[in-house]
Amino acid sequence: MKIEDVFGAGKVGAEAVKQVVEVVKEPVSNLVNPVTETAGQRLSEIVNLVFTPIELAKIYKDHKLDIFKDSLNAKIDLIPEDKRVSPPLNIVGPALEAAKFYIEDESLREMFAELIASAMNSDKAGLAHPSFEAIIRQLSPLDAKFISMFKYQSTYPTCDLQATKEGTVTPFINTLFDFKERQIEFSNDEYLNLTSSLDNLMRLGMIFKNMEILTLDYDYEIFKNSSVYEECVQVANNNDLGMLKILKSRIELTSFGWNFFKCCIAQEN
């Protein structure tokens, strides 16, 4: 049985299959030699090499893969010629390998494309860490949207709630956020899941929650207008847990988180 028979001769024709097979035959040494290949040529060949299994499975025809490639090319085109460098394989290879499993989600797909483009930009290449690919794989679309908030402010007010009565402290898990001036919209369900998203981003070392040095011109009493705060008050009263107290805090990106942000989040022009 010929390979053309396995994948059919319809939309995936014999010529397309032959082209894919030729990519597989190409010696790996030719794909990773920055001396003999330009940065753009090398990246194009790495893309073909990594995505070959998808193409053979006919997924490569999916328009979202084309969107990914177009987005990646557009980001690279924005890099001045004199600042384009050959991308390190330990960043580009894993990023492309992982991207094919996240090709359906635009926010995460764009993060992979942005990381690859950053690795080819001499201004950002030093910030691009090999672990960024693994971090993107551990993010949800809500996590990605959360991080994007730092396009507009470097820090945001937050608070925790706890009830106190006769020396007994009852913590409430909810972290409240105030994104009233936000440029990114969150649905009600997303807002309710922001605490979980924050926990994940803190676990990954991306965000720091500061409860000591606030330095924010912000009225934390506004949190009392939140429906979540009202529900917590009701729970505290119904269970005789005492007075509800607001613990002030603010969140910001860690230095590692800022590097990730600069390399993996599309910046506003």
C-alpha positions as CSV (number, residue, x, y, z in Angstrom):
1,M,0.0,0.0,0.0
2,K,1.3,3.4,-1.0
3,I,1.3,6.4,1.4
4,E,-1.0,8.2,-1.0
5,D,-3.5,5.4,-0.5
6,V,-3.4,5.7,3.3
7,F,-4.2,9.4,3.3
8,G,-6.4,9.5,0.3
9,A,-6.1,11.3,-3.0
10,G,-8.8,13.8,-2.5
11,K,-8.1,17.0,-0.6
12,V,-4.8,15.6,0.6
13,G,-3.3,14.8,-2.8
14,A,-0.3,12.8,-3.7
15,E,1.8,15.9,-4.3
16,A,1.1,17.3,-0.8
17,V,2.0,14.0,0.8
18,K,5.3,13.9,-1.2
19,Q,6.2,17.4,0.0
20,V,5.6,16.4,3.6
21,V,7.7,13.2,3.2
22,E,10.5,15.3,1.7
23,V,10.5,17.4,4.9
24,V,11.0,14.3,7.0
25,K,13.9,13.1,4.8
26,E,15.7,16.4,5.3
27,P,18.7,15.9,7.5
28,V,18.2,17.5,11.0
29,S,21.6,19.0,10.7
30,N,20.4,21.2,7.9
31,L,17.5,22.5,10.0
32,V,19.6,23.6,12.9
33,N,22.6,25.2,11.3
34,P,22.5,28.9,12.0
35,V,25.6,29.5,9.9
36,T,24.2,28.2,6.6
37,E,20.6,29.2,7.0
38,T,19.0,32.6,7.7
39,A,16.8,33.0,10.8
40,G,13.6,33.0,8.7
41,Q,14.6,30.0,6.6
42,R,15.6,28.1,9.7
43,L,12.3,28.9,11.5
44,S,10.3,27.9,8.5
45,E,12.0,24.5,8.3
46,I,11.6,23.9,12.0
47,V,7.8,24.7,11.7
48,N,7.6,22.1,8.9
49,L,9.6,19.5,10.9
50,V,7.6,19.9,14.1
51,F,4.2,20.0,12.4
52,T,4.8,17.1,10.0
53,P,2.9,14.6,12.1
54,I,-0.1,16.9,12.1
55,E,0.1,17.4,8.4
56,L,0.2,13.6,7.8
57,A,-2.9,13.2,9.9
58,K,-4.6,15.8,7.7
59,I,-5.0,18.3,10.6
60,Y,-2.6,20.6,8.8
61,K,-5.5,21.6,6.5
62,D,-7.3,23.1,9.5
63,H,-7.5,26.9,8.9
64,K,-6.4,27.5,12.5
65,L,-3.0,26.2,11.8
66,D,-2.8,28.6,8.9
67,I,-3.9,31.4,11.3
68,F,-1.1,30.4,13.6
69,K,1.5,30.5,10.8
70,D,0.1,33.8,9.5
71,S,0.2,35.3,13.0
72,L,3.8,34.1,13.6
73,N,4.9,35.5,10.2
74,A,3.3,38.8,11.0
75,K,5.0,39.1,14.3
76,I,8.4,38.2,12.8
77,D,7.8,40.8,10.0
78,L,7.6,43.5,12.8
79,I,11.1,42.7,14.0
80,P,13.6,45.0,12.3
81,E,16.0,43.2,10.0
82,D,19.0,44.1,12.0
83,K,17.5,42.7,15.2
84,R,16.4,39.3,13.8
85,V,18.4,36.5,15.3
86,S,18.4,32.7,14.7
87,P,15.9,31.2,17.3
88,P,17.3,28.8,19.9
89,L,15.9,25.3,19.2
90,N,15.4,24.7,23.0
91,I,12.8,27.4,23.0
92,V,11.3,27.3,19.5
93,G,11.2,23.5,19.2
94,P,9.2,22.8,22.4
95,A,7.0,25.9,21.8
96,L,6.0,24.6,18.3
97,E,5.6,21.0,19.6
98,A,3.2,22.2,22.4
99,A,1.4,24.8,20.2
100,K,-0.2,22.1,18.0
101,F,-2.1,20.9,21.1
102,Y,-3.4,24.4,21.8
103,I,-4.1,25.4,18.3
104,E,-7.8,25.7,19.1
105,D,-7.5,28.4,21.7
106,E,-6.6,31.8,20.3
107,S,-5.2,33.3,23.5
108,L,-2.8,30.4,24.2
109,R,-2.0,30.0,20.5
110,E,-1.0,33.7,20.3
111,M,1.2,33.2,23.4
112,F,3.2,30.5,21.7
113,A,3.6,32.7,18.5
114,E,4.7,35.6,20.6
115,L,7.3,33.5,22.5
116,I,8.8,32.3,19.2
117,A,8.9,35.8,17.8
118,S,10.5,37.1,21.0
119,A,13.2,34.4,20.7
120,M,14.0,35.8,17.3
121,N,14.3,39.4,18.5
122,S,17.6,40.4,19.9
123,D,15.9,42.9,22.2
124,K,13.9,40.1,23.8
125,A,15.9,37.0,23.2
126,G,17.8,37.4,26.5
127,L,14.5,37.5,28.4
128,A,13.0,34.4,26.7
129,H,13.4,31.5,29.2
130,P,13.1,27.8,28.1
131,S,10.5,27.3,30.9
132,F,8.0,29.7,29.3
133,E,6.7,27.0,26.9
134,A,5.9,24.8,29.9
135,I,4.2,27.7,31.7
136,I,1.9,28.4,28.8
137,R,0.9,24.7,28.8
138,Q,-0.2,25.1,32.4
139,L,-2.4,28.2,31.7
140,S,-6.1,28.3,31.0
141,P,-7.6,30.9,28.7
142,L,-8.7,32.8,31.8
143,D,-5.2,32.8,33.1
144,A,-4.0,34.3,29.8
145,K,-6.7,37.0,30.1
146,F,-5.7,37.7,33.7
147,I,-2.0,38.2,32.8
148,S,-3.1,40.5,29.9
149,M,-4.5,42.9,32.5
150,F,-1.0,44.1,33.2
151,K,-0.9,45.8,29.9
152,Y,-2.9,48.6,31.5
153,Q,-1.7,48.7,35.1
154,S,1.4,47.4,36.9
155,T,-0.6,46.6,40.1
156,Y,-4.2,45.9,41.1
157,P,-5.9,46.2,44.5
158,T,-7.2,42.9,46.0
159,C,-8.4,41.8,49.4
160,D,-9.1,38.7,51.4
161,L,-12.0,38.4,53.9
162,Q,-12.0,36.8,57.3
163,A,-14.4,36.7,60.2
164,T,-13.2,37.2,63.8
165,K,-15.0,36.5,67.0
166,E,-13.5,36.2,70.5
167,G,-10.0,35.4,69.2
168,T,-11.3,32.9,66.6
169,V,-10.4,33.6,63.0
170,T,-12.4,32.1,60.2
171,P,-10.8,32.8,56.7
172,F,-12.9,33.1,53.6
173,I,-11.2,31.7,50.5
174,N,-12.5,34.4,48.1
175,T,-10.0,37.0,46.9
176,L,-11.8,40.0,45.7
177,F,-10.7,42.0,42.7
178,D,-11.6,45.5,41.4
179,F,-11.1,45.8,37.6
180,K,-13.6,48.6,37.1
181,E,-11.2,50.5,34.9
182,R,-10.3,47.4,32.9
183,Q,-10.0,47.3,29.1
184,I,-10.6,43.6,29.2
185,E,-14.0,42.2,30.0
186,F,-14.7,39.3,32.3
187,S,-17.9,37.4,32.3
188,N,-19.6,36.7,35.7
189,D,-18.4,33.1,35.6
190,E,-14.9,34.2,34.8
191,Y,-14.9,36.7,37.6
192,L,-15.9,34.0,40.1
193,N,-13.0,31.9,38.9
194,L,-10.4,34.6,39.2
195,T,-9.3,33.4,42.6
196,S,-8.5,30.0,41.2
197,S,-6.7,31.7,38.3
198,L,-4.7,33.8,40.7
199,D,-3.7,30.8,42.8
200,N,-2.3,29.1,39.6
201,L,-0.4,32.2,38.5
202,M,1.1,32.5,42.0
203,R,2.0,28.8,42.0
204,L,3.9,29.3,38.7
205,G,5.8,32.2,40.2
206,M,4.2,34.8,37.9
207,I,2.3,37.0,40.3
208,F,3.1,38.2,43.8
209,K,0.5,39.1,46.3
210,N,1.7,41.9,48.6
211,M,-0.2,42.4,51.9
212,E,2.3,44.8,53.5
213,I,3.4,47.5,51.1
214,L,0.2,48.8,49.6
215,T,1.1,52.3,48.3
216,L,-2.1,52.5,46.4
217,D,-4.4,55.4,46.2
218,Y,-7.5,53.2,46.5
219,D,-10.5,53.1,48.8
220,Y,-10.7,49.4,49.9
221,E,-14.2,50.1,51.4
222,I,-15.5,49.8,47.8
223,F,-15.1,46.1,48.1
224,K,-18.0,46.1,50.5
225,N,-20.2,46.9,47.5
226,S,-19.4,43.5,45.9
227,S,-22.1,40.8,45.9
228,V,-19.4,38.3,47.0
229,Y,-18.7,40.5,50.1
230,E,-22.4,40.6,50.8
231,E,-22.7,36.8,50.5
232,C,-19.7,36.3,52.9
233,V,-21.3,38.6,55.4
234,Q,-24.5,36.6,55.3
235,V,-22.6,33.3,55.8
236,A,-20.7,34.8,58.7
237,N,-23.9,36.0,60.3
238,N,-25.8,32.8,59.8
239,N,-23.0,30.8,61.3
240,D,-22.3,33.3,64.2
241,L,-18.7,33.7,63.0
242,G,-18.4,37.3,64.0
243,M,-17.5,40.5,62.2
244,L,-16.2,40.3,58.6
245,K,-12.8,42.0,58.1
246,I,-11.1,43.2,54.9
247,L,-7.4,42.3,54.6
248,K,-5.9,44.7,52.1
249,S,-3.5,43.5,49.4
250,R,-2.3,44.2,45.9
251,I,-1.1,42.0,43.1
252,E,1.7,42.5,40.7
253,L,3.9,40.5,38.4
254,T,7.2,39.1,39.7
255,S,10.4,39.9,37.8
256,F,10.1,36.4,36.3
257,G,6.4,37.2,35.5
258,W,7.4,40.5,33.8
259,N,9.9,38.7,31.5
260,F,7.1,36.2,30.6
261,F,4.7,39.1,30.0
262,K,7.2,40.8,27.7
263,C,8.0,37.7,25.7
264,C,4.6,36.0,25.5
265,I,1.9,38.8,25.6
266,A,1.3,40.9,22.5
267,Q,2.1,44.5,23.5
268,E,-0.1,47.5,22.7
269,N,1.3,49.5,19.8
